[in-house]
């Protein structure tokens, strides 16, 4: 049985911090899950770190379903949360419900994540009422980057902070089982975490959230040109990959690879018939 939303909620009650990492395919999903991380996010950040777009806006629902399927296939125990991409849920509660159902039925997700505050509470309510677990996401919501005027810290002044607190409370009332707080001041995230009964999952929101989520590529150092301030790099896979591929290419050029170990032998008698054959 996979981790459930009840398990995640219990972790808050028990004071256990919740680690969450993004995954976009079966191999990496499997590796992350093997470390015991209970919840994986198939984030629409894949639009940037996998597809090479400047924002998450171009990602489609079909692409999210495709990547979700792969992560689900590579995992057995983790709760898989799939992002609903840009404009796949804000047009109407019916549109949200139809598309969330596709992520669950076709993608195999255990929950969906929606970006937005109090304004989308009726949508969250409708999706939850249909039996689909929803993770909310407020603060710097990347799908609204054009509206926000860039990748900016949210909730810095008193009004904006109050607004975010109201958003969080409305989303909890609407039935969200957890809420991502992205790029907001740490003291505000601490207060939201204190006021909610559902877990807060921070990214760039300081140490006092109930859990943390990070983009896989950021924490393993896969990207040369993207180093967000909120991310800590625990490995340098970009360098490790470059070194490995360079060595491979050098050995191909010099004839050192492949050797007998990587080659397939052939029965001498079968070979002899070839030598004897007319070309
Ligand atoms: O798409 C994503 O990866 C996300 C996280 C950064 C929270 O939404």
py3Dmol code that shows the C-alpha trace and the ligand (Angstrom):
import py3Dmol

protein = """\
ATOM      1  CA  UNK A   1       0.000   0.000   0.000  1.00  0.00           C
ATOM      2  CA  UNK A   2       1.324   3.414  -0.916  1.00  0.00           C
ATOM      3  CA  UNK A   3       1.637   6.288   1.529  1.00  0.00           C
ATOM      4  CA  UNK A   4      -1.787   7.901   1.885  1.00  0.00           C
ATOM      5  CA  UNK A   5      -2.864  11.463   2.507  1.00  0.00           C
ATOM      6  CA  UNK A   6      -3.821  10.353   6.034  1.00  0.00           C
ATOM      7  CA  UNK A   7      -0.226   9.199   6.614  1.00  0.00           C
ATOM      8  CA  UNK A   8       0.980  12.611   5.460  1.00  0.00           C
ATOM      9  CA  UNK A   9      -1.447  14.431   7.756  1.00  0.00           C
ATOM     10  CA  UNK A  10      -0.417  12.189  10.673  1.00  0.00           C
ATOM     11  CA  UNK A  11       3.207  13.203  10.144  1.00  0.00           C
ATOM     12  CA  UNK A  12       2.284  16.791  11.015  1.00  0.00           C
ATOM     13  CA  UNK A  13       0.446  15.676  14.129  1.00  0.00           C
ATOM     14  CA  UNK A  14       3.416  13.537  15.156  1.00  0.00           C
ATOM     15  CA  UNK A  15       5.849  16.393  14.499  1.00  0.00           C
ATOM     16  CA  UNK A  16       7.665  14.408  11.801  1.00  0.00           C
ATOM     17  CA  UNK A  17       9.143  16.566   9.032  1.00  0.00           C
ATOM     18  CA  UNK A  18       8.045  15.521   5.540  1.00  0.00           C
ATOM     19  CA  UNK A  19      10.575  15.361   2.683  1.00  0.00           C
ATOM     20  CA  UNK A  20       9.222  15.578  -0.866  1.00  0.00           C
ATOM     21  CA  UNK A  21      11.163  15.597  -4.144  1.00  0.00           C
ATOM     22  CA  UNK A  22      10.097  15.998  -7.758  1.00  0.00           C
ATOM     23  CA  UNK A  23      10.433  13.096 -10.186  1.00  0.00           C
ATOM     24  CA  UNK A  24       9.610  12.939 -13.859  1.00  0.00           C
ATOM     25  CA  UNK A  25      10.394   9.363 -14.912  1.00  0.00           C
ATOM     26  CA  UNK A  26      10.459   5.778 -13.664  1.00  0.00           C
ATOM     27  CA  UNK A  27      14.218   5.466 -13.058  1.00  0.00           C
ATOM     28  CA  UNK A  28      14.548   8.564 -10.901  1.00  0.00           C
ATOM     29  CA  UNK A  29      11.197   7.932  -9.211  1.00  0.00           C
ATOM     30  CA  UNK A  30      12.437   4.481  -8.208  1.00  0.00           C
ATOM     31  CA  UNK A  31      15.765   5.854  -6.924  1.00  0.00           C
ATOM     32  CA  UNK A  32      14.112   8.583  -4.855  1.00  0.00           C
ATOM     33  CA  UNK A  33      11.558   6.195  -3.396  1.00  0.00           C
ATOM     34  CA  UNK A  34      14.306   3.736  -2.443  1.00  0.00           C
ATOM     35  CA  UNK A  35      15.610   6.378   0.013  1.00  0.00           C
ATOM     36  CA  UNK A  36      12.324   6.333   1.921  1.00  0.00           C
ATOM     37  CA  UNK A  37      10.973   9.689   0.728  1.00  0.00           C
ATOM     38  CA  UNK A  38       7.206   9.227   1.250  1.00  0.00           C
ATOM     39  CA  UNK A  39       5.807  11.649  -1.310  1.00  0.00           C
ATOM     40  CA  UNK A  40       6.978  12.447  -4.872  1.00  0.00           C
ATOM     41  CA  UNK A  41       5.803  15.362  -6.975  1.00  0.00           C
ATOM     42  CA  UNK A  42       5.468  15.056 -10.721  1.00  0.00           C
ATOM     43  CA  UNK A  43       5.859  18.803 -10.980  1.00  0.00           C
ATOM     44  CA  UNK A  44       5.122  20.882 -14.033  1.00  0.00           C
ATOM     45  CA  UNK A  45       8.644  22.177 -13.358  1.00  0.00           C
ATOM     46  CA  UNK A  46       9.407  19.430 -15.883  1.00  0.00           C
ATOM     47  CA  UNK A  47       8.534  22.094 -18.453  1.00  0.00           C
ATOM     48  CA  UNK A  48      11.742  23.863 -17.435  1.00  0.00           C
ATOM     49  CA  UNK A  49      14.154  21.160 -16.241  1.00  0.00           C
ATOM     50  CA  UNK A  50      13.176  18.405 -18.709  1.00  0.00           C
ATOM     51  CA  UNK A  51      11.680  20.213 -21.691  1.00  0.00           C
ATOM     52  CA  UNK A  52      13.939  23.280 -21.563  1.00  0.00           C
ATOM     53  CA  UNK A  53      11.194  25.927 -21.531  1.00  0.00           C
ATOM     54  CA  UNK A  54      11.666  29.276 -19.754  1.00  0.00           C
ATOM     55  CA  UNK A  55       8.516  28.756 -17.642  1.00  0.00           C
ATOM     56  CA  UNK A  56       6.020  26.020 -16.739  1.00  0.00           C
ATOM     57  CA  UNK A  57       3.279  27.638 -18.842  1.00  0.00           C
ATOM     58  CA  UNK A  58       3.703  25.520 -22.013  1.00  0.00           C
ATOM     59  CA  UNK A  59       3.224  22.170 -20.216  1.00  0.00           C
ATOM     60  CA  UNK A  60       0.094  20.299 -21.313  1.00  0.00           C
ATOM     61  CA  UNK A  61      -2.181  17.894 -19.489  1.00  0.00           C
ATOM     62  CA  UNK A  62      -1.205  15.042 -21.831  1.00  0.00           C
ATOM     63  CA  UNK A  63       2.459  15.629 -21.003  1.00  0.00           C
ATOM     64  CA  UNK A  64       1.686  15.585 -17.276  1.00  0.00           C
ATOM     65  CA  UNK A  65      -0.205  12.305 -17.695  1.00  0.00           C
ATOM     66  CA  UNK A  66       2.714  10.814 -19.665  1.00  0.00           C
ATOM     67  CA  UNK A  67       5.292  11.698 -16.967  1.00  0.00           C
ATOM     68  CA  UNK A  68       2.984  10.725 -14.107  1.00  0.00           C
ATOM     69  CA  UNK A  69       2.499   7.264 -15.632  1.00  0.00           C
ATOM     70  CA  UNK A  70       6.269   6.755 -15.747  1.00  0.00           C
ATOM     71  CA  UNK A  71       6.815   7.794 -12.133  1.00  0.00           C
ATOM     72  CA  UNK A  72       3.935   5.609 -10.965  1.00  0.00           C
ATOM     73  CA  UNK A  73       5.382   2.651 -12.903  1.00  0.00           C
ATOM     74  CA  UNK A  74       8.787   3.095 -11.239  1.00  0.00           C
ATOM     75  CA  UNK A  75       7.445   3.317  -7.676  1.00  0.00           C
ATOM     76  CA  UNK A  76       5.472   1.155  -5.277  1.00  0.00           C
ATOM     77  CA  UNK A  77       5.283   2.886  -1.915  1.00  0.00           C
ATOM     78  CA  UNK A  78       5.317   6.649  -2.332  1.00  0.00           C
ATOM     79  CA  UNK A  79       2.298   8.906  -2.697  1.00  0.00           C
ATOM     80  CA  UNK A  80       2.524  10.364  -6.194  1.00  0.00           C
ATOM     81  CA  UNK A  81       1.199  13.905  -6.486  1.00  0.00           C
ATOM     82  CA  UNK A  82       0.756  15.223 -10.037  1.00  0.00           C
ATOM     83  CA  UNK A  83       0.658  18.901 -10.945  1.00  0.00           C
ATOM     84  CA  UNK A  84      -2.348  20.137 -12.888  1.00  0.00           C
ATOM     85  CA  UNK A  85      -0.760  22.297 -15.586  1.00  0.00           C
ATOM     86  CA  UNK A  86      -1.526  25.863 -16.647  1.00  0.00           C
ATOM     87  CA  UNK A  87      -5.205  26.504 -17.491  1.00  0.00           C
ATOM     88  CA  UNK A  88      -6.235  22.896 -16.950  1.00  0.00           C
ATOM     89  CA  UNK A  89      -8.349  23.708 -13.847  1.00  0.00           C
ATOM     90  CA  UNK A  90      -9.158  27.427 -13.585  1.00  0.00           C
ATOM     91  CA  UNK A  91     -11.835  27.692 -16.262  1.00  0.00           C
ATOM     92  CA  UNK A  92     -14.535  25.930 -14.242  1.00  0.00           C
ATOM     93  CA  UNK A  93     -14.938  23.343 -11.461  1.00  0.00           C
ATOM     94  CA  UNK A  94     -16.158  20.905 -14.170  1.00  0.00           C
ATOM     95  CA  UNK A  95     -12.996  21.402 -16.224  1.00  0.00           C
ATOM     96  CA  UNK A  96     -10.878  20.882 -13.082  1.00  0.00           C
ATOM     97  CA  UNK A  97     -12.758  17.730 -12.189  1.00  0.00           C
ATOM     98  CA  UNK A  98     -12.493  16.230 -15.680  1.00  0.00           C
ATOM     99  CA  UNK A  99      -8.763  16.909 -15.894  1.00  0.00           C
ATOM    100  CA  UNK A 100      -7.965  15.834 -12.320  1.00  0.00           C
ATOM    101  CA  UNK A 101      -9.795  12.581 -13.065  1.00  0.00           C
ATOM    102  CA  UNK A 102      -7.557  12.028 -16.110  1.00  0.00           C
ATOM    103  CA  UNK A 103      -4.421  12.469 -13.981  1.00  0.00           C
ATOM    104  CA  UNK A 104      -5.753   9.868 -11.552  1.00  0.00           C
ATOM    105  CA  UNK A 105      -7.228   7.368 -14.056  1.00  0.00           C
ATOM    106  CA  UNK A 106      -4.760   7.593 -16.935  1.00  0.00           C
ATOM    107  CA  UNK A 107      -1.695   8.805 -15.026  1.00  0.00           C
ATOM    108  CA  UNK A 108      -2.218   6.789 -11.850  1.00  0.00           C
ATOM    109  CA  UNK A 109      -1.599   9.756  -9.530  1.00  0.00           C
ATOM    110  CA  UNK A 110      -2.661   9.493  -5.880  1.00  0.00           C
ATOM    111  CA  UNK A 111      -3.349  13.232  -5.611  1.00  0.00           C
ATOM    112  CA  UNK A 112      -3.219  16.393  -7.709  1.00  0.00           C
ATOM    113  CA  UNK A 113      -1.686  19.804  -7.004  1.00  0.00           C
ATOM    114  CA  UNK A 114      -3.309  23.110  -7.972  1.00  0.00           C
ATOM    115  CA  UNK A 115      -1.798  26.588  -7.821  1.00  0.00           C
ATOM    116  CA  UNK A 116      -3.881  29.459  -6.455  1.00  0.00           C
ATOM    117  CA  UNK A 117      -5.453  31.017  -3.370  1.00  0.00           C
ATOM    118  CA  UNK A 118      -8.924  31.724  -2.040  1.00  0.00           C
ATOM    119  CA  UNK A 119     -10.232  32.334  -5.584  1.00  0.00           C
ATOM    120  CA  UNK A 120      -9.809  28.657  -6.456  1.00  0.00           C
ATOM    121  CA  UNK A 121     -11.231  27.334  -3.158  1.00  0.00           C
ATOM    122  CA  UNK A 122     -14.568  26.406  -4.860  1.00  0.00           C
ATOM    123  CA  UNK A 123     -12.614  24.420  -7.442  1.00  0.00           C
ATOM    124  CA  UNK A 124     -10.618  22.618  -4.749  1.00  0.00           C
ATOM    125  CA  UNK A 125     -13.856  21.879  -2.909  1.00  0.00           C
ATOM    126  CA  UNK A 126     -15.449  20.367  -6.013  1.00  0.00           C
ATOM    127  CA  UNK A 127     -12.440  18.165  -6.835  1.00  0.00           C
ATOM    128  CA  UNK A 128     -12.097  16.972  -3.218  1.00  0.00           C
ATOM    129  CA  UNK A 129     -15.857  16.272  -3.028  1.00  0.00           C
ATOM    130  CA  UNK A 130     -15.421  13.940  -5.997  1.00  0.00           C
ATOM    131  CA  UNK A 131     -12.859  11.897  -4.040  1.00  0.00           C
ATOM    132  CA  UNK A 132      -9.661  13.339  -5.484  1.00  0.00           C
ATOM    133  CA  UNK A 133      -7.052  14.472  -2.934  1.00  0.00           C
ATOM    134  CA  UNK A 134      -5.782  17.986  -3.561  1.00  0.00           C
ATOM    135  CA  UNK A 135      -2.508  19.583  -2.523  1.00  0.00           C
ATOM    136  CA  UNK A 136      -2.761  23.382  -2.717  1.00  0.00           C
ATOM    137  CA  UNK A 137       0.091  25.739  -3.709  1.00  0.00           C
ATOM    138  CA  UNK A 138       0.367  29.441  -2.815  1.00  0.00           C
ATOM    139  CA  UNK A 139       3.021  32.152  -2.689  1.00  0.00           C
ATOM    140  CA  UNK A 140       5.177  32.264  -5.796  1.00  0.00           C
ATOM    141  CA  UNK A 141       2.954  30.229  -8.094  1.00  0.00           C
ATOM    142  CA  UNK A 142       5.085  29.618 -11.216  1.00  0.00           C
ATOM    143  CA  UNK A 143       2.103  29.312 -13.589  1.00  0.00           C
ATOM    144  CA  UNK A 144       1.329  32.975 -12.749  1.00  0.00           C
ATOM    145  CA  UNK A 145       4.885  34.207 -13.232  1.00  0.00           C
ATOM    146  CA  UNK A 146       3.804  36.663 -15.932  1.00  0.00           C
ATOM    147  CA  UNK A 147       1.048  38.074 -13.709  1.00  0.00           C
ATOM    148  CA  UNK A 148       3.428  38.296 -10.726  1.00  0.00           C
ATOM    149  CA  UNK A 149       5.989  40.174 -12.810  1.00  0.00           C
ATOM    150  CA  UNK A 150       8.759  37.586 -12.423  1.00  0.00           C
ATOM    151  CA  UNK A 151      10.141  35.106  -9.897  1.00  0.00           C
ATOM    152  CA  UNK A 152       9.574  37.387  -6.914  1.00  0.00           C
ATOM    153  CA  UNK A 153       9.224  36.786  -3.186  1.00  0.00           C
ATOM    154  CA  UNK A 154       5.527  36.937  -2.202  1.00  0.00           C
ATOM    155  CA  UNK A 155       3.911  38.110   1.051  1.00  0.00           C
ATOM    156  CA  UNK A 156       6.572  40.566   2.159  1.00  0.00           C
ATOM    157  CA  UNK A 157       4.304  43.382   3.407  1.00  0.00           C
ATOM    158  CA  UNK A 158       1.479  43.164   5.958  1.00  0.00           C
ATOM    159  CA  UNK A 159      -1.353  43.178   3.382  1.00  0.00           C
ATOM    160  CA  UNK A 160       0.227  40.568   1.161  1.00  0.00           C
ATOM    161  CA  UNK A 161       1.062  38.396   4.175  1.00  0.00           C
ATOM    162  CA  UNK A 162      -2.524  38.607   5.476  1.00  0.00           C
ATOM    163  CA  UNK A 163      -3.777  37.742   2.016  1.00  0.00           C
ATOM    164  CA  UNK A 164      -1.632  34.601   1.912  1.00  0.00           C
ATOM    165  CA  UNK A 165      -2.764  33.565   5.394  1.00  0.00           C
ATOM    166  CA  UNK A 166      -6.401  33.980   4.284  1.00  0.00           C
ATOM    167  CA  UNK A 167      -5.664  31.950   1.141  1.00  0.00           C
ATOM    168  CA  UNK A 168      -4.160  29.137   3.195  1.00  0.00           C
ATOM    169  CA  UNK A 169      -7.110  29.041   5.599  1.00  0.00           C
ATOM    170  CA  UNK A 170      -9.618  29.056   2.712  1.00  0.00           C
ATOM    171  CA  UNK A 171      -7.816  26.186   0.966  1.00  0.00           C
ATOM    172  CA  UNK A 172      -7.759  24.174   4.202  1.00  0.00           C
ATOM    173  CA  UNK A 173     -11.508  24.766   4.596  1.00  0.00           C
ATOM    174  CA  UNK A 174     -11.994  23.682   0.971  1.00  0.00           C
ATOM    175  CA  UNK A 175     -10.476  20.307   1.830  1.00  0.00           C
ATOM    176  CA  UNK A 176      -6.854  20.435   0.644  1.00  0.00           C
ATOM    177  CA  UNK A 177      -4.804  17.765   2.465  1.00  0.00           C
ATOM    178  CA  UNK A 178      -1.563  19.789   2.350  1.00  0.00           C
ATOM    179  CA  UNK A 179      -0.318  23.077   0.973  1.00  0.00           C
ATOM    180  CA  UNK A 180       2.897  24.125  -0.760  1.00  0.00           C
ATOM    181  CA  UNK A 181       4.251  27.509   0.360  1.00  0.00           C
ATOM    182  CA  UNK A 182       6.684  28.804  -2.257  1.00  0.00           C
ATOM    183  CA  UNK A 183       9.142  31.687  -1.882  1.00  0.00           C
ATOM    184  CA  UNK A 184       7.601  33.552   1.045  1.00  0.00           C
ATOM    185  CA  UNK A 185       9.312  34.959   4.152  1.00  0.00           C
ATOM    186  CA  UNK A 186      10.179  32.302   6.735  1.00  0.00           C
ATOM    187  CA  UNK A 187       8.285  33.993   9.624  1.00  0.00           C
ATOM    188  CA  UNK A 188       5.104  34.114   7.505  1.00  0.00           C
ATOM    189  CA  UNK A 189       5.461  30.417   6.597  1.00  0.00           C
ATOM    190  CA  UNK A 190       5.947  29.671  10.301  1.00  0.00           C
ATOM    191  CA  UNK A 191       2.727  31.489  11.207  1.00  0.00           C
ATOM    192  CA  UNK A 192       0.730  29.818   8.398  1.00  0.00           C
ATOM    193  CA  UNK A 193       2.084  26.435   9.549  1.00  0.00           C
ATOM    194  CA  UNK A 194       0.996  27.198  13.126  1.00  0.00           C
ATOM    195  CA  UNK A 195      -2.504  28.242  12.038  1.00  0.00           C
ATOM    196  CA  UNK A 196      -3.236  25.244   9.802  1.00  0.00           C
ATOM    197  CA  UNK A 197      -4.058  21.681  10.789  1.00  0.00           C
ATOM    198  CA  UNK A 198      -2.929  20.395   7.371  1.00  0.00           C
ATOM    199  CA  UNK A 199       0.807  20.091   6.635  1.00  0.00           C
ATOM    200  CA  UNK A 200       2.641  22.931   4.927  1.00  0.00           C
ATOM    201  CA  UNK A 201       5.321  21.908   2.429  1.00  0.00           C
ATOM    202  CA  UNK A 202       7.843  24.686   1.902  1.00  0.00           C
ATOM    203  CA  UNK A 203      10.103  25.614  -0.974  1.00  0.00           C
ATOM    204  CA  UNK A 204      11.988  28.792  -0.256  1.00  0.00           C
ATOM    205  CA  UNK A 205       9.757  29.263   2.812  1.00  0.00           C
ATOM    206  CA  UNK A 206      12.217  28.642   5.631  1.00  0.00           C
ATOM    207  CA  UNK A 207      12.735  25.853   8.157  1.00  0.00           C
ATOM    208  CA  UNK A 208       9.433  25.924  10.038  1.00  0.00           C
ATOM    209  CA  UNK A 209       7.157  24.299   7.460  1.00  0.00           C
ATOM    210  CA  UNK A 210       5.988  20.747   8.183  1.00  0.00           C
ATOM    211  CA  UNK A 211       7.821  19.485   5.114  1.00  0.00           C
ATOM    212  CA  UNK A 212      10.042  20.621   2.278  1.00  0.00           C
ATOM    213  CA  UNK A 213       9.841  20.027  -1.466  1.00  0.00           C
ATOM    214  CA  UNK A 214      12.712  20.479  -3.880  1.00  0.00           C
ATOM    215  CA  UNK A 215      13.214  20.014  -7.593  1.00  0.00           C
ATOM    216  CA  UNK A 216      15.338  16.869  -8.082  1.00  0.00           C
ATOM    217  CA  UNK A 217      17.636  18.530 -10.649  1.00  0.00           C
ATOM    218  CA  UNK A 218      18.463  21.317  -8.154  1.00  0.00           C
ATOM    219  CA  UNK A 219      19.447  19.106  -5.228  1.00  0.00           C
ATOM    220  CA  UNK A 220      21.620  16.751  -7.279  1.00  0.00           C
ATOM    221  CA  UNK A 221      23.261  19.545  -9.299  1.00  0.00           C
ATOM    222  CA  UNK A 222      22.122  18.587 -12.794  1.00  0.00           C
ATOM    223  CA  UNK A 223      21.669  22.077 -14.171  1.00  0.00           C
ATOM    224  CA  UNK A 224      24.517  24.333 -15.263  1.00  0.00           C
ATOM    225  CA  UNK A 225      22.541  27.527 -15.544  1.00  0.00           C
ATOM    226  CA  UNK A 226      19.769  27.308 -12.915  1.00  0.00           C
ATOM    227  CA  UNK A 227      20.752  27.621  -9.260  1.00  0.00           C
ATOM    228  CA  UNK A 228      17.791  28.917  -7.223  1.00  0.00           C
ATOM    229  CA  UNK A 229      18.641  30.527  -3.907  1.00  0.00           C
ATOM    230  CA  UNK A 230      16.249  28.256  -2.016  1.00  0.00           C
ATOM    231  CA  UNK A 231      17.926  25.062  -3.211  1.00  0.00           C
ATOM    232  CA  UNK A 232      20.899  23.304  -1.621  1.00  0.00           C
ATOM    233  CA  UNK A 233      23.042  21.206  -3.940  1.00  0.00           C
ATOM    234  CA  UNK A 234      23.917  17.825  -2.387  1.00  0.00           C
ATOM    235  CA  UNK A 235      25.806  16.412  -5.396  1.00  0.00           C
ATOM    236  CA  UNK A 236      27.307  17.556  -8.665  1.00  0.00           C
ATOM    237  CA  UNK A 237      25.766  15.164 -11.154  1.00  0.00           C
ATOM    238  CA  UNK A 238      26.351  17.560 -14.047  1.00  0.00           C
ATOM    239  CA  UNK A 239      30.100  17.201 -13.490  1.00  0.00           C
ATOM    240  CA  UNK A 240      29.871  13.430 -12.909  1.00  0.00           C
ATOM    241  CA  UNK A 241      27.907  12.982 -16.167  1.00  0.00           C
ATOM    242  CA  UNK A 242      30.295  15.184 -18.121  1.00  0.00           C
ATOM    243  CA  UNK A 243      33.309  13.244 -16.820  1.00  0.00           C
ATOM    244  CA  UNK A 244      31.706   9.881 -17.658  1.00  0.00           C
ATOM    245  CA  UNK A 245      30.627  10.891 -21.171  1.00  0.00           C
ATOM    246  CA  UNK A 246      34.015  12.503 -21.884  1.00  0.00           C
ATOM    247  CA  UNK A 247      35.799   9.287 -20.853  1.00  0.00           C
ATOM    248  CA  UNK A 248      33.465   7.214 -23.012  1.00  0.00           C
ATOM    249  CA  UNK A 249      33.916   9.457 -26.055  1.00  0.00           C
ATOM    250  CA  UNK A 250      37.730   9.482 -25.567  1.00  0.00           C
ATOM    251  CA  UNK A 251      37.795   5.688 -25.397  1.00  0.00           C
ATOM    252  CA  UNK A 252      35.646   5.368 -28.535  1.00  0.00           C
ATOM    253  CA  UNK A 253      37.994   7.719 -30.380  1.00  0.00           C
ATOM    254  CA  UNK A 254      41.125   5.888 -29.194  1.00  0.00           C
ATOM    255  CA  UNK A 255      39.666   2.398 -29.765  1.00  0.00           C
ATOM    256  CA  UNK A 256      39.867   1.479 -26.045  1.00  0.00           C
ATOM    257  CA  UNK A 257      36.105   0.837 -25.987  1.00  0.00           C
ATOM    258  CA  UNK A 258      34.634  -1.669 -26.508  1.00  0.00           C
ATOM    259  CA  UNK A 259      36.990  -4.441 -25.344  1.00  0.00           C
ATOM    260  CA  UNK A 260      36.481  -8.195 -25.376  1.00  0.00           C
ATOM    261  CA  UNK A 261      34.438  -7.875 -22.155  1.00  0.00           C
ATOM    262  CA  UNK A 262      31.741  -5.856 -23.915  1.00  0.00           C
ATOM    263  CA  UNK A 263      31.844  -7.918 -27.149  1.00  0.00           C
ATOM    264  CA  UNK A 264      29.876 -10.992 -28.189  1.00  0.00           C
ATOM    265  CA  UNK A 265      31.719 -14.178 -29.080  1.00  0.00           C
ATOM    266  CA  UNK A 266      30.782 -16.400 -32.022  1.00  0.00           C
ATOM    267  CA  UNK A 267      31.026 -20.131 -32.524  1.00  0.00           C
ATOM    268  CA  UNK A 268      34.174 -20.923 -34.609  1.00  0.00           C
ATOM    269  CA  UNK A 269      32.322 -23.392 -36.872  1.00  0.00           C
ATOM    270  CA  UNK A 270      29.621 -20.859 -37.690  1.00  0.00           C
ATOM    271  CA  UNK A 271      32.301 -18.296 -38.424  1.00  0.00           C
ATOM    272  CA  UNK A 272      34.151 -20.725 -40.707  1.00  0.00           C
ATOM    273  CA  UNK A 273      31.062 -21.008 -42.938  1.00  0.00           C
ATOM    274  CA  UNK A 274      31.185 -17.258 -43.371  1.00  0.00           C
ATOM    275  CA  UNK A 275      34.864 -17.338 -44.330  1.00  0.00           C
ATOM    276  CA  UNK A 276      34.041 -20.064 -46.854  1.00  0.00           C
ATOM    277  CA  UNK A 277      30.995 -18.282 -48.229  1.00  0.00           C
ATOM    278  CA  UNK A 278      31.143 -16.427 -51.537  1.00  0.00           C
ATOM    279  CA  UNK A 279      30.399 -12.761 -51.200  1.00  0.00           C
TER     280      UNK A 279
END
"""
ligand_1 = """\
8
LIG
O 6.425 22.018 -10.390
C 7.063 21.891 -9.331
O 8.114 21.246 -9.271
C 6.515 22.517 -8.124
C 7.379 22.569 -6.913
C 8.563 23.382 -7.131
C 6.624 22.944 -5.712
O 5.418 22.978 -8.158
"""
view = py3Dmol.view(width=600, height=400)
view.addModel(protein, "pdb")
view.setStyle({"model": 0}, {"cartoon": {"style": "trace"}})
view.addModel(ligand_1, "xyz")
view.setStyle({"model": 1}, {"stick": {}})
view.zoomTo()
view.show()
